[in-house]
Amino acid sequence: MGSGPAIAPPTPPSAPQGAARGLLQQLFRLLLWVLVALLLRWTVVEPRWIPSGSMLPTLQLQDRVLVEKLSPRFGSGVRTGRIVVFHPPAALQQAGYDPGAALIKRVVAVAGDRVEVKGGRLWRNGLPAEPDWAREPMDYALEPFVVPPGQVLVLGDNRNASLDSHLWGPLPESDLIGTAIWRYWPLARFGPVGFSTPDAGEAA
């Protein structure tokens, strides 16, 4: 062996130092998960709660739903029958609605559809809309018109108690936030929304 000084083994960190390092690692992991969760909420899926009875009986007061937000961003279009969440259109903002608020209704017609309400029913392209999802016959009329490009017609399922397109006109697709896809609360009604028919007891 050489005559140089012996190399001492590294001194292990003291217990307080090791505990502090472990705590920092846990905090970093927690922060990472929080950032991922926020990113998903802002860009992919967002929880929302139902504040009114305009979508009865499909969605009850205080129901919690998940809203998928990718479709509007990628311009994939919205299909008739989907339940959508959207910012108040210009007409409602002029009436005092907060531009950052969110409303929820069902798409009953898309661009190019000819719609009217007569005899308590919604008509689309010359035929009674089937399925319709209306809670009861509508007590108003709507003169025939064609939904303009880039817009959709949205109505609440509780048609006679809903502030919707029959009052303020078609909704620009640019105001869409996303599509309601899943009810996660209450657990008794846990499951998808926006897929089944009214006969199945859910929303289409």
MDAnalysis code that builds the backbone (N, CA, C; Angstrom):
import MDAnalysis as mda
import numpy as np

u = mda.Universe.empty(612, n_residues=204, atom_resindex=np.repeat(np.arange(204), 3), trajectory=True)
u.add_TopologyAttr("name", ["N", "CA", "C"] * 204)
u.add_TopologyAttr("resid", np.arange(1, 205))
u.add_TopologyAttr("resname", ["MET", "GLY", "SER", "GLY", "PRO", "ALA", "ILE", "ALA", "PRO", "PRO", "THR", "PRO", "PRO", "SER", "ALA", "PRO", "GLN", "GLY", "ALA", "ALA", "ARG", "GLY", "LEU", "LEU", "GLN", "GLN", "LEU", "PHE", "ARG", "LEU", "LEU", "LEU", "TRP", "VAL", "LEU", "VAL", "ALA", "LEU", "LEU", "LEU", "ARG", "TRP", "THR", "VAL", "VAL", "GLU", "PRO", "ARG", "TRP", "ILE", "PRO", "SER", "GLY", "SER", "MET", "LEU", "PRO", "THR", "LEU", "GLN", "LEU", "GLN", "ASP", "ARG", "VAL", "LEU", "VAL", "GLU", "LYS", "LEU", "SER", "PRO", "ARG", "PHE", "GLY", "SER", "GLY", "VAL", "ARG", "THR", "GLY", "ARG", "ILE", "VAL", "VAL", "PHE", "HIS", "PRO", "PRO", "ALA", "ALA", "LEU", "GLN", "GLN", "ALA", "GLY", "TYR", "ASP", "PRO", "GLY", "ALA", "ALA", "LEU", "ILE", "LYS", "ARG", "VAL", "VAL", "ALA", "VAL", "ALA", "GLY", "ASP", "ARG", "VAL", "GLU", "VAL", "LYS", "GLY", "GLY", "ARG", "LEU", "TRP", "ARG", "ASN", "GLY", "LEU", "PRO", "ALA", "GLU", "PRO", "ASP", "TRP", "ALA", "ARG", "GLU", "PRO", "MET", "ASP", "TYR", "ALA", "LEU", "GLU", "PRO", "PHE", "VAL", "VAL", "PRO", "PRO", "GLY", "GLN", "VAL", "LEU", "VAL", "LEU", "GLY", "ASP", "ASN", "ARG", "ASN", "ALA", "SER", "LEU", "ASP", "SER", "HIS", "LEU", "TRP", "GLY", "PRO", "LEU", "PRO", "GLU", "SER", "ASP", "LEU", "ILE", "GLY", "THR", "ALA", "ILE", "TRP", "ARG", "TYR", "TRP", "PRO", "LEU", "ALA", "ARG", "PHE", "GLY", "PRO", "VAL", "GLY", "PHE", "SER", "THR", "PRO", "ASP", "ALA", "GLY", "GLU", "ALA", "ALA"])
u.atoms.positions = np.array([
    [0.838, -1.180, 0.000],
    [0.000, 0.000, 0.000],
    [0.882, 1.241, 0.000],
    [0.374, 2.360, -0.583],
    [1.131, 3.599, -0.604],
    [1.196, 4.218, 0.778],
    [2.087, 5.191, 0.822],
    [2.243, 5.850, 2.110],
    [1.391, 7.092, 2.264],
    [0.529, 7.399, 1.244],
    [-0.294, 8.592, 1.319],
    [-1.351, 8.456, 2.398],
    [-2.014, 9.581, 2.663],
    [-3.043, 9.562, 3.723],
    [-4.224, 8.702, 3.324],
    [-4.774, 8.044, 4.276],
    [-5.934, 7.184, 4.021],
    [-7.146, 8.049, 3.687],
    [-7.970, 7.537, 2.762],
    [-9.182, 8.249, 2.370],
    [-10.312, 7.807, 3.274],
    [-10.844, 8.738, 3.965],
    [-11.917, 8.403, 4.905],
    [-13.220, 8.181, 4.141],
    [-14.029, 7.215, 4.536],
    [-15.329, 7.011, 3.883],
    [-16.227, 8.207, 4.118],
    [-17.118, 8.469, 3.138],
    [-18.013, 9.630, 3.298],
    [-18.855, 9.500, 4.553],
    [-19.034, 10.614, 5.176],
    [-19.835, 10.631, 6.396],
    [-21.317, 10.632, 6.036],
    [-22.085, 9.653, 6.498],
    [-23.516, 9.637, 6.180],
    [-24.196, 10.859, 6.754],
    [-25.218, 11.359, 6.048],
    [-25.907, 12.542, 6.563],
    [-26.540, 12.246, 7.909],
    [-26.568, 13.265, 8.699],
    [-27.186, 13.103, 10.007],
    [-28.668, 12.841, 9.835],
    [-29.290, 12.346, 10.866],
    [-30.719, 12.026, 10.809],
    [-31.564, 13.228, 10.436],
    [-31.321, 14.418, 11.004],
    [-32.128, 15.576, 10.611],
    [-31.975, 15.929, 9.143],
    [-30.737, 15.809, 8.583],
    [-30.517, 16.112, 7.177],
    [-31.264, 15.120, 6.282],
    [-31.209, 13.844, 6.643],
    [-31.908, 12.834, 5.852],
    [-33.414, 13.034, 5.873],
    [-33.927, 13.403, 7.027],
    [-35.364, 13.635, 7.137],
    [-35.781, 14.835, 6.290],
    [-34.958, 15.881, 6.301],
    [-35.277, 17.082, 5.514],
    [-35.264, 16.767, 4.027],
    [-34.262, 15.959, 3.592],
    [-34.192, 15.606, 2.178],
    [-35.403, 14.771, 1.766],
    [-35.799, 13.847, 2.611],
    [-36.981, 13.032, 2.301],
    [-38.243, 13.873, 2.225],
    [-38.347, 14.851, 3.115],
    [-39.518, 15.735, 3.110],
    [-39.564, 16.553, 1.828],
    [-38.396, 17.054, 1.392],
    [-38.346, 17.827, 0.157],
    [-38.752, 16.976, -1.049],
    [-38.303, 15.717, -1.057],
    [-38.684, 14.827, -2.153],
    [-40.191, 14.587, -2.179],
    [-40.792, 14.418, -1.003],
    [-42.238, 14.212, -0.938],
    [-42.988, 15.464, -1.399],
    [-42.503, 16.640, -0.998],
    [-43.128, 17.880, -1.413],
    [-43.026, 18.075, -2.922],
    [-41.871, 17.687, -3.486],
    [-41.695, 17.798, -4.934],
    [-42.676, 16.895, -5.680],
    [-42.825, 15.657, -5.200],
    [-43.781, 14.732, -5.838],
    [-45.204, 15.269, -5.738],
    [-45.560, 15.797, -4.571],
    [-46.897, 16.346, -4.387],
    [-47.137, 17.520, -5.326],
    [-46.130, 18.406, -5.434],
    [-46.259, 19.550, -6.325],
    [-46.419, 19.100, -7.773],
    [-45.682, 18.071, -8.157],
    [-45.773, 17.545, -9.516],
    [-47.172, 17.025, -9.809],
    [-47.749, 16.274, -8.869],
    [-49.099, 15.752, -9.057],
    [-50.126, 16.875, -9.104],
    [-49.935, 17.899, -8.296],
    [-50.855, 19.041, -8.329],
    [-50.792, 19.729, -9.690],
    [-49.591, 19.911, -10.224],
    [-49.439, 20.546, -11.527],
    [-50.081, 19.716, -12.628],
    [-49.909, 18.396, -12.564],
    [-50.536, 17.513, -13.556],
    [-52.057, 17.608, -13.466],
    [-52.573, 17.602, -12.229],
    [-54.026, 17.688, -12.041],
    [-54.567, 19.009, -12.582],
    [-53.864, 20.105, -12.314],
    [-54.309, 21.403, -12.818],
    [-54.250, 21.457, -14.338],
    [-53.211, 20.863, -14.923],
    [-53.091, 20.837, -16.377],
    [-54.248, 20.075, -17.000],
    [-54.586, 18.922, -16.412],
    [-55.713, 18.150, -16.918],
    [-57.010, 18.937, -16.793],
    [-57.183, 19.618, -15.661],
    [-58.418, 20.381, -15.444],
    [-58.557, 21.514, -16.450],
    [-57.460, 22.187, -16.735],
    [-57.513, 23.331, -17.637],
    [-57.668, 22.907, -19.092],
    [-57.155, 21.741, -19.462],
    [-57.088, 21.405, -20.884],
    [-57.894, 20.186, -21.297],
    [-58.179, 19.242, -20.405],
    [-58.772, 17.975, -20.822],
    [-60.147, 17.752, -20.214],
    [-60.235, 17.711, -18.900],
    [-61.507, 17.411, -18.251],
    [-61.666, 18.302, -17.026],
    [-62.893, 18.708, -16.769],
    [-63.142, 19.658, -15.685],
    [-64.413, 19.273, -14.930],
    [-64.386, 19.281, -13.603],
    [-65.606, 19.003, -12.839],
    [-66.523, 20.220, -12.804],
    [-67.816, 19.973, -12.899],
    [-68.814, 21.044, -12.816],
    [-69.986, 20.554, -11.988],
    [-70.729, 21.483, -11.397],
    [-71.923, 21.121, -10.660],
    [-73.130, 21.821, -11.274],
    [-74.308, 21.244, -11.077],
    [-75.526, 21.717, -11.713],
    [-76.244, 22.679, -10.769],
    [-76.343, 23.985, -11.135],
    [-76.904, 24.963, -10.210],
    [-78.392, 25.239, -10.384],
    [-79.006, 24.702, -11.439],
    [-80.408, 25.045, -11.706],
    [-81.171, 23.809, -12.157],
    [-82.480, 23.984, -12.327],
    [-83.330, 22.874, -12.744],
    [-83.632, 22.852, -14.222],
    [-82.858, 23.568, -15.035],
    [-83.167, 23.656, -16.464],
    [-82.960, 22.348, -17.211],
    [-82.194, 21.400, -16.625],
    [-81.947, 20.122, -17.305],
    [-82.678, 18.962, -16.644],
    [-83.637, 19.256, -15.754],
    [-84.451, 18.187, -15.172],
    [-85.247, 17.482, -16.274],
    [-85.494, 16.193, -16.135],
    [-85.049, 15.303, -15.051],
    [-83.684, 14.669, -15.299],
    [-83.056, 14.988, -16.430],
    [-81.784, 14.358, -16.783],
    [-80.705, 14.648, -15.759],
    [-80.537, 15.920, -15.421],
    [-79.553, 16.331, -14.430],
    [-80.278, 17.020, -13.287],
    [-80.020, 16.559, -12.076],
    [-80.672, 17.092, -10.893],
    [-79.843, 18.225, -10.291],
    [-80.500, 19.052, -9.495],
    [-79.789, 20.098, -8.770],
    [-78.664, 19.488, -7.929],
    [-77.503, 20.104, -7.993],
    [-76.307, 19.705, -7.243],
    [-75.620, 18.452, -7.788],
    [-76.091, 17.891, -8.882],
    [-75.329, 16.817, -9.529],
    [-73.937, 17.334, -9.880],
    [-72.952, 16.434, -9.833],
    [-71.590, 16.764, -10.252],
    [-71.268, 15.979, -11.519],
    [-70.747, 16.688, -12.528],
    [-70.431, 16.039, -13.794],
    [-69.013, 16.392, -14.219],
    [-68.435, 15.525, -15.048],
    [-67.141, 15.799, -15.668],
    [-67.382, 16.285, -17.087],
    [-66.661, 17.327, -17.471],
    [-66.828, 17.952, -18.782],
    [-65.551, 17.762, -19.593],
    [-65.688, 17.110, -20.730],
    [-64.565, 16.892, -21.646],
    [-64.372, 18.155, -22.480],
    [-63.129, 18.699, -22.522],
    [-62.892, 20.007, -23.112],
    [-62.077, 19.979, -24.407],
    [-61.738, 18.786, -24.904],
    [-60.877, 18.719, -26.083],
    [-61.628, 18.973, -27.386],
    [-62.879, 18.496, -27.472],
    [-63.622, 18.591, -28.739],
    [-63.712, 20.020, -29.261],
    [-64.135, 21.002, -28.448],
    [-64.195, 22.368, -28.980],
    [-62.842, 22.903, -29.421],
    [-61.778, 22.524, -28.707],
    [-60.457, 23.049, -29.051],
    [-59.971, 22.553, -30.401],
    [-60.319, 21.306, -30.732],
    [-59.832, 20.724, -31.973],
    [-60.861, 20.804, -33.094],
    [-61.965, 21.514, -32.842],
    [-62.950, 21.740, -33.896],
    [-63.584, 20.480, -34.430],
    [-63.750, 19.471, -33.560],
    [-64.314, 18.203, -34.025],
    [-65.835, 18.249, -34.137],
    [-66.444, 19.378, -33.741],
    [-67.884, 19.518, -33.897],
    [-68.657, 18.892, -32.747],
    [-69.896, 19.293, -32.619],
    [-70.768, 18.794, -31.559],
    [-71.966, 18.124, -32.197],
    [-72.316, 16.944, -31.725],
    [-73.420, 16.204, -32.301],
    [-74.721, 16.536, -31.606],
    [-75.804, 16.411, -32.363],
    [-77.133, 16.585, -31.796],
    [-77.340, 15.580, -30.654],
    [-77.899, 16.054, -29.555],
    [-78.162, 15.205, -28.407],
    [-77.139, 15.325, -27.301],
    [-75.966, 15.878, -27.599],
    [-74.943, 16.015, -26.574],
    [-75.313, 17.127, -25.584],
    [-74.916, 16.937, -24.330],
    [-75.101, 17.954, -23.301],
    [-73.812, 18.762, -23.231],
    [-73.923, 20.067, -23.425],
    [-72.731, 20.902, -23.512],
    [-72.722, 21.973, -22.432],
    [-71.512, 22.374, -22.057],
    [-71.290, 23.480, -21.133],
    [-70.683, 24.618, -21.947],
    [-71.148, 25.845, -21.696],
    [-70.710, 26.965, -22.536],
    [-70.736, 28.267, -21.742],
    [-69.967, 29.225, -22.237],
    [-70.003, 30.569, -21.675],
    [-71.265, 31.285, -22.153],
    [-71.807, 32.199, -21.356],
    [-72.990, 32.942, -21.787],
    [-72.732, 33.657, -23.114],
    [-73.625, 33.523, -24.087],
    [-73.447, 34.232, -25.354],
    [-73.626, 35.736, -25.166],
    [-73.357, 36.494, -26.223],
    [-73.367, 37.959, -26.135],
    [-74.693, 38.492, -25.612],
    [-75.809, 37.894, -26.056],
    [-77.119, 38.388, -25.633],
    [-77.281, 38.305, -24.124],
    [-76.783, 37.241, -23.514],
    [-76.896, 37.093, -22.066],
    [-75.899, 37.990, -21.338],
    [-74.728, 38.171, -21.914],
    [-73.763, 39.085, -21.295],
    [-74.300, 40.509, -21.274],
    [-74.983, 40.892, -22.345],
    [-75.580, 42.227, -22.386],
    [-76.687, 42.371, -21.349],
    [-77.294, 41.246, -20.970],
    [-78.349, 41.270, -19.953],
    [-77.785, 41.197, -18.541],
    [-76.453, 41.133, -18.420],
    [-75.836, 41.167, -17.106],
    [-75.154, 39.895, -16.657],
    [-75.141, 38.842, -17.501],
    [-74.473, 37.603, -17.118],
    [-72.962, 37.785, -17.112],
    [-72.304, 37.129, -16.161],
    [-70.849, 37.136, -16.070],
    [-70.265, 36.382, -17.262],
    [-69.383, 37.005, -18.073],
    [-68.792, 36.302, -19.221],
    [-68.051, 35.028, -18.842],
    [-67.572, 34.955, -17.593],
    [-66.834, 33.770, -17.152],
    [-67.704, 32.684, -16.580],
    [-69.014, 32.908, -16.524],
    [-69.923, 31.897, -15.987],
    [-70.046, 30.723, -16.954],
    [-70.681, 29.653, -16.503],
    [-70.882, 28.472, -17.342],
    [-72.335, 28.025, -17.250],
    [-72.929, 27.725, -18.403],
    [-74.295, 27.220, -18.488],
    [-74.261, 25.836, -19.102],
    [-75.333, 25.072, -18.888],
    [-75.381, 23.720, -19.434],
    [-76.745, 23.464, -20.068],
    [-76.744, 22.994, -21.321],
    [-77.962, 22.680, -22.067],
    [-77.661, 21.509, -23.007],
    [-78.696, 21.132, -23.774],
    [-78.528, 20.052, -24.740],
    [-78.556, 20.600, -26.166],
    [-77.670, 20.100, -26.999],
    [-77.679, 20.469, -28.416],
    [-78.837, 19.732, -29.100],
    [-79.770, 20.494, -29.683],
    [-80.921, 19.877, -30.344],
    [-80.873, 20.059, -31.854],
    [-79.955, 20.889, -32.346],
    [-79.796, 21.072, -33.790],
    [-78.420, 21.671, -34.046],
    [-77.857, 21.350, -35.195],
    [-76.536, 21.855, -35.571],
    [-76.660, 22.684, -36.846],
    [-75.545, 23.265, -37.259],
    [-75.553, 24.147, -38.428],
    [-76.179, 23.446, -39.637],
    [-77.086, 24.159, -40.304],
    [-77.737, 23.616, -41.494],
    [-79.075, 22.974, -41.222],
    [-79.375, 22.668, -39.957],
    [-80.675, 22.077, -39.619],
    [-81.759, 23.158, -39.674],
    [-82.920, 22.766, -40.174],
    [-84.081, 23.658, -40.168],
    [-84.957, 23.257, -38.983],
    [-85.179, 24.189, -38.073],
    [-85.875, 23.854, -36.828],
    [-87.076, 24.774, -36.623],
    [-88.030, 24.270, -35.860],
    [-89.172, 25.063, -35.405],
    [-89.800, 24.353, -34.210],
    [-90.583, 25.097, -33.456],
    [-91.358, 24.522, -32.362],
    [-92.825, 24.829, -32.645],
    [-93.609, 23.765, -32.734],
    [-95.045, 23.931, -32.966],
    [-95.771, 22.767, -32.321],
    [-96.993, 23.041, -31.866],
    [-97.782, 21.991, -31.234],
    [-97.120, 21.388, -30.015],
    [-96.276, 22.175, -29.332],
    [-95.611, 21.672, -28.134],
    [-94.429, 20.768, -28.404],
    [-94.001, 20.665, -29.672],
    [-92.901, 19.766, -30.027],
    [-91.832, 20.491, -30.814],
    [-90.630, 19.957, -30.717],
    [-89.514, 20.432, -31.522],
    [-89.512, 19.663, -32.841],
    [-89.425, 20.410, -33.949],
    [-89.334, 19.817, -35.279],
    [-87.968, 20.142, -35.871],
    [-87.360, 19.126, -36.503],
    [-86.040, 19.309, -37.098],
    [-86.056, 18.735, -38.510],
    [-85.760, 19.577, -39.475],
    [-85.726, 19.175, -40.884],
    [-87.044, 18.534, -41.332],
    [-88.149, 19.134, -40.876],
    [-89.473, 18.713, -41.316],
    [-90.079, 17.558, -40.562],
    [-89.368, 17.020, -39.567],
    [-89.867, 15.866, -38.821],
    [-89.808, 16.158, -37.319],
    [-90.708, 15.564, -36.534],
    [-90.593, 15.704, -35.076],
    [-89.243, 15.159, -34.606],
    [-88.565, 15.911, -33.765],
    [-87.251, 15.478, -33.279],
    [-87.410, 14.216, -32.441],
    [-86.650, 13.178, -32.786],
    [-86.677, 11.915, -32.052],
    [-85.251, 11.422, -31.867],
    [-84.865, 11.149, -30.627],
    [-85.581, 11.457, -29.381],
    [-85.547, 12.948, -29.107],
    [-86.434, 13.412, -28.231],
    [-86.562, 14.837, -27.979],
    [-86.003, 15.231, -26.608],
    [-86.113, 14.346, -25.624],
    [-85.617, 14.566, -24.259],
    [-86.374, 15.630, -23.468],
    [-87.421, 16.219, -24.043],
    [-88.166, 17.247, -23.323],
    [-88.918, 16.647, -22.148],
    [-88.917, 17.365, -21.035],
    [-89.602, 16.896, -19.837],
    [-91.116, 16.890, -20.045],
    [-91.618, 17.850, -20.814],
    [-93.050, 17.978, -21.062],
    [-93.238, 18.772, -22.347],
    [-94.447, 18.800, -22.910],
    [-94.684, 19.591, -24.122],
    [-94.320, 21.056, -23.899],
    [-93.732, 21.665, -24.904],
    [-93.314, 23.061, -24.800],
    [-94.511, 23.985, -24.886],
    [-94.539, 25.010, -24.054],
    [-95.659, 25.944, -24.042],
    [-95.345, 27.210, -24.836],
    [-94.412, 27.098, -25.780],
    [-94.077, 28.230, -26.642],
    [-93.921, 27.741, -28.080],
    [-93.883, 28.691, -29.000],
    [-93.677, 28.386, -30.412],
    [-92.375, 29.035, -30.880],
    [-91.800, 28.487, -31.914],
    [-90.580, 29.024, -32.508],
    [-90.739, 28.961, -34.017],
    [-90.665, 30.111, -34.669],
    [-90.833, 30.149, -36.124],
    [-89.693, 29.396, -36.817],
    [-89.987, 28.775, -37.967],
    [-88.950, 28.007, -38.665],
    [-87.741, 28.873, -39.036],
    [-86.547, 28.306, -38.843],
    [-85.327, 28.970, -39.292],
    [-84.226, 27.922, -39.428],
    [-83.173, 28.282, -40.132],
    [-82.031, 27.388, -40.342],
    [-80.892, 27.826, -39.419],
    [-80.321, 26.871, -38.705],
    [-79.205, 27.177, -37.806],
    [-78.005, 27.624, -38.640],
    [-77.450, 28.809, -38.372],
    [-76.344, 29.334, -39.183],
    [-75.056, 28.518, -39.023],
    [-74.140, 28.663, -39.971],
    [-72.836, 27.983, -39.865],
    [-72.105, 28.401, -38.585],
    [-71.418, 27.446, -37.986],
    [-70.633, 27.724, -36.793],
    [-71.449, 27.933, -35.541],
    [-72.735, 27.531, -35.573],
    [-73.589, 27.704, -34.412],
    [-74.401, 26.428, -34.172],
    [-74.941, 26.319, -32.962],
    [-75.804, 25.188, -32.601],
    [-77.008, 25.733, -31.840],
    [-78.083, 24.962, -31.825],
    [-79.266, 25.318, -31.055],
    [-79.252, 24.489, -29.788],
    [-79.343, 25.155, -28.630],
    [-79.298, 24.448, -27.346],
    [-80.572, 24.742, -26.555],
    [-81.160, 23.694, -25.991],
    [-82.354, 23.816, -25.155],
    [-82.151, 23.007, -23.886],
    [-82.782, 23.437, -22.794],
    [-82.798, 22.624, -21.590],
    [-83.817, 21.516, -21.733],
    [-83.596, 20.397, -21.057],
    [-84.590, 19.318, -21.089],
    [-85.874, 19.749, -20.385],
    [-85.741, 20.618, -19.403],
    [-86.896, 21.201, -18.719],
    [-87.293, 22.455, -19.502],
    [-87.821, 22.240, -20.706],
    [-87.954, 23.295, -21.717],
    [-88.701, 24.526, -21.236],
    [-89.749, 24.354, -20.444],
    [-90.579, 25.492, -20.053],
    [-89.997, 26.294, -18.897],
    [-88.854, 25.871, -18.392],
    [-88.187, 26.600, -17.295],
    [-86.707, 26.737, -17.592],
    [-86.398, 26.988, -18.860],
    [-84.994, 27.038, -19.270],
    [-84.716, 28.303, -20.074],
    [-83.690, 29.031, -19.663],
    [-83.224, 30.204, -20.395],
    [-82.251, 29.711, -21.462],
    [-82.751, 29.510, -22.673],
    [-81.949, 28.843, -23.691],
    [-82.140, 29.473, -25.064],
    [-81.792, 28.732, -26.113],
    [-81.787, 29.283, -27.468],
    [-83.147, 29.742, -27.964],
    [-84.230, 29.250, -27.378],
    [-85.528, 29.721, -27.876],
    [-85.765, 31.173, -27.469],
    [-84.954, 31.683, -26.530],
    [-85.070, 33.074, -26.096],
    [-83.966, 33.963, -26.671],
    [-82.737, 33.450, -26.735],
    [-81.634, 34.297, -27.170],
    [-80.953, 33.837, -28.459],
    [-81.482, 32.805, -29.117],
    [-80.967, 32.414, -30.423],
    [-79.895, 31.346, -30.375],
    [-79.398, 30.958, -31.551],
    [-78.368, 29.912, -31.617],
    [-77.094, 30.310, -30.879],
    [-76.361, 29.293, -30.447],
    [-75.128, 29.494, -29.687],
    [-73.914, 29.361, -30.604],
    [-73.019, 30.369, -30.639],
    [-71.767, 30.207, -31.398],
    [-70.915, 29.088, -30.803],
    [-70.377, 28.237, -31.660],
    [-69.544, 27.142, -31.162],
    [-68.304, 27.662, -30.438],
    [-67.915, 28.890, -30.731],
    [-66.749, 29.461, -30.050],
    [-66.998, 29.681, -28.561],
    [-68.266, 29.669, -28.142],
    [-68.585, 29.840, -26.722],
    [-68.590, 28.515, -25.959],
    [-68.419, 27.403, -26.655],
    [-68.449, 26.096, -25.995],
    [-67.221, 25.896, -25.113],
    [-67.462, 25.340, -23.929],
    [-66.379, 24.931, -23.029],
    [-66.085, 23.450, -23.209],
    [-67.124, 22.644, -23.315],
    [-66.931, 21.208, -23.473],
    [-68.240, 20.455, -23.415],
    [-68.116, 19.123, -23.377],
    [-69.258, 18.219, -23.382],
    [-69.316, 17.441, -22.078],
    [-70.476, 17.427, -21.438],
    [-70.641, 16.639, -20.213],
    [-70.619, 15.159, -20.573],
    [-69.763, 14.393, -19.918],
    [-69.619, 12.986, -20.277],
    [-69.894, 12.028, -19.119],
    [-69.759, 12.482, -17.871],
    [-69.861, 11.534, -16.751],
    [-70.398, 12.239, -15.502],
    [-71.369, 11.605, -14.843],
    [-71.842, 12.096, -13.546],
    [-71.141, 11.287, -12.453],
    [-70.409, 11.986, -11.587],
    [-69.677, 11.273, -10.535],
    [-70.301, 11.452, -9.153],
    [-71.320, 12.322, -9.055],
    [-72.019, 12.488, -7.789],
    [-73.439, 12.938, -8.063],
    [-74.422, 12.383, -7.350],
    [-74.320, 11.400, -6.257],
    [-73.997, 10.003, -6.790],
    [-73.461, 9.181, -5.916],
    [-73.038, 7.848, -6.326],
    [-74.211, 7.004, -6.819],
    [-75.415, 7.294, -6.344],
    [-76.580, 6.517, -6.787],
    [-76.849, 6.711, -8.270],
    [-76.379, 7.813, -8.847],
    [-76.569, 8.064, -10.278],
    [-75.228, 8.115, -11.008],
    [-74.223, 7.495, -10.433],
    [-72.886, 7.461, -11.022],
    [-72.939, 6.808, -12.398],
    [-72.379, 7.468, -13.406],
    [-72.356, 6.872, -14.735],
    [-72.319, 7.922, -15.824],
    [-72.308, 7.466, -17.085],
    [-72.179, 8.393, -18.219],
    [-73.432, 9.227, -18.417],
    [-73.238, 10.423, -18.931],
    [-74.338, 11.250, -19.424],
    [-73.987, 11.600, -20.865],
    [-75.038, 11.726, -21.667],
    [-74.794, 12.104, -23.051],
    [-74.706, 10.947, -24.005],
    [-75.166, 9.754, -23.596],
    [-75.018, 8.623, -24.498],
    [-76.285, 7.797, -24.675],
    [-77.050, 7.573, -23.598],
    [-78.224, 6.706, -23.723],
    [-79.453, 7.512, -24.105],
    [-80.570, 6.834, -24.318],
    [-81.780, 7.470, -24.750],
    [-82.689, 7.766, -23.563],
    [-83.688, 8.636, -23.726],
    [-84.581, 8.936, -22.607],
    [-85.284, 7.700, -22.067],
    [-85.582, 6.724, -22.920],
    [-86.252, 5.517, -22.463],
    [-85.410, 4.738, -21.471],
    [-84.086, 4.943, -21.534],
    [-83.183, 4.238, -20.615],
    [-83.034, 4.980, -19.302],
    [-83.720, 6.121, -19.189],
    [-83.694, 6.863, -17.930],
    [-82.533, 7.810, -17.799],
    [-81.800, 8.032, -18.887],
    [-80.653, 8.934, -18.835],
    [-80.717, 9.897, -19.991],
    [-79.688, 10.736, -20.073],
    [-79.591, 11.701, -21.160],
    [-78.833, 11.110, -22.322],
    [-79.139, 11.621, -23.526],
    [-78.384, 11.201, -24.685],
    [-77.303, 12.216, -24.979],
])
